[in-house]
Amino acid sequence: MDITEDVLAGVGPRLRALRRAHGGTLAELAAETGLTASTLSRLENGKLRPTLEQLLPLARAHGVPLDDLVNAPPTGDPRIHLRPVRRFGLTIVPLTRRPGGVQAYKVVYPPAGRESTTQPQTHDGYEWFYVLNGSVRFVLGEREFVLGAGEAAEFDTRVPHWIGSAGDQPAELLTMFGAQGERVHLEPRQ
């Protein structure tokens, strides 16, 4: 028996178990799915090989993903293999892979005193960041802030700015940046 036959052979018992767990009858399920009670009975008993046109309304009726009905085998490696980049003493992990629009990064700032520069920078764009771990010193124009884990900031990157760890431990941030000035947090309409 090949893998397709294995998968399809298990559909009937799963369909029966789902219907019985919900306490429904074949007639009730037939009314909900548009399939006949006879077809449903033959599917549950394994006498009829299920088609996609039959499985889709059954998955909807039972409120389960189609994969659950067929007990689909895993379809490959789900892991994401992110490649960190080291730049200016920072570790930057790109989280988005598409050109344009808002880009997301995880950025690790070295402990205070180990950064390569503390000079504020300016460039086009708009940035939002969230402190995951540690604390950061954030200079924006003439103002200075210290943000801890769970705090966030957003700013126009044309304003001189600098971010660095505020302590003796690295600081980890989730950063979203729009090079064309796209904003992550939109203001509500008045």
Disulfide bonds with the S-S distance in Angstrom:
none
